[in-house]
Amino acid sequence: MSEPISPEEQWPLIAEKALEEIVKICPGEANTLVFGTGRTVTKTLELFFKNGHYNTITQIGFATEGLYKKALEFKKQYEAEDLAIGLYDTEARIKTLNGHFMGVDGADQLDPNGNAFKGGQKVKEIKPGVFEYICLGKPWLEGSMKREKSVLYRAKKVIYLVDSSKQVEYLGKNDYCFPIEFDQAYTDQVVDFLERKGFKIDLSSDIRRVTEADGQIEQGNIFVSENGYHILDLEFDGRKYTNEELIQLERDLEAHPYIHSVGLVAVRKPDVVVYSDIYGKVSVVKYSN
């Protein structure tokens, strides 16, 4: 039997296979490729340029500014003069694509039904005023759920890229939290609503925080999202929900006037998932939407 490999070693393998799937759809069914966030997504972008796919896919875009700037560097490095690169970080900008694009994104957790968590992390206080992060990415790069979901829900096709650490039997496994981005001016109303939905909330520990190393220490070390809001990281057990109940939960929470976005992606399932097992065997799963 082969030796297990790390998630980092799986990323280029997933990226190679993802590009094979992407070129079957774009251009054609979708004329633009829009990237979300994540380390596997970043690796896919690197290979997009390295393998010369900009010669056939001539328009790409990004949900966040960080990867957008990286793409501009690649464009200059590879002299991809005919490649159009756009930043689609608002609803208005995303609407200009008229739905004729393919979304490429990762997931923090993905269950067998195609339901995903994005933008989540677990925080615990290891001593007074000192917080330890348990997350799959860097905490200061998280919190762009709204922008990523806007891309996913407007895309004609969606492909997820996930390594073996992201595949779970149910959402919330291994103490991974359910992130909820909300308007902090209405904290009491949001907490009351969530508690009526069955969530247990302790504001002293459930509000996402940052440390000096993250470069964001204002507002008493409370994390502020790209949209200017706070995030609750709540305990969650996906075993308590059917697929239909997860869909309804997402709809109910995002309908609340003071909840900006949630990390649950259940209404919009991916069309394609490219994933690796712990031995580096890459597979493709396709869903019917």
Stockholm file with secondary structure:
# STOCKHOLM 1.0

chainA/1-289         MSEPISPEEQWPLIAEKALEEIVKICPGEANTLVFGTGRTVTKTLELFFKNGHYNTITQIGFATEGLYKKALEFKKQYEAEDLAIGLYDTEARIKTLNGHFMGVDGADQLDPNGNAFKGGQKVKEIKPGVFEYICLGKPWLEGSMKREKSVLYRAKKVIYLVDSSKQVEYLGKNDYCFPIEFDQAYTDQVVDFLERKGFKIDLSSDIRRVTEADGQIEQGNIFVSENGYHILDLEFDGRKYTNEELIQLERDLEAHPYIHSVGLVAVRKPDVVVYSDIYGKVSVVKYSN
#=GR chainA/1-289 SS CCCCCCHHHHHHHHHHHHHHHHHHHTTTTCSEEEECCSHHHHHHHHHHHHTTGGGTCCEEEESSHHHHHHHHHHHHHTTCTTCEEEECCSHHHHHTTTTCEEEEEECSEECTTSCEECSCCEEEEEETTEEEEECSSCGGGCCCHHHHHHHHHHCSEEEEEECGGGBCSSTTGGGCCEEEEECGGGHHHHHHHHHHTTCCCCHHHHBCBCCGGGTCCTTTTBCCCTTSCEEEEECCCGGGCCHHHHHHHHHHHHTSTTEEEESEECSSCCSEEEEECTTCCEEEEECCC
#=GC SS_cons         CCCCCCHHHHHHHHHHHHHHHHHHHTTTTCSEEEECCSHHHHHHHHHHHHTTGGGTCCEEEESSHHHHHHHHHHHHHTTCTTCEEEECCSHHHHHTTTTCEEEEEECSEECTTSCEECSCCEEEEEETTEEEEECSSCGGGCCCHHHHHHHHHHCSEEEEEECGGGBCSSTTGGGCCEEEEECGGGHHHHHHHHHHTTCCCCHHHHBCBCCGGGTCCTTTTBCCCTTSCEEEEECCCGGGCCHHHHHHHHHHHHTSTTEEEESEECSSCCSEEEEECTTCCEEEEECCC
//
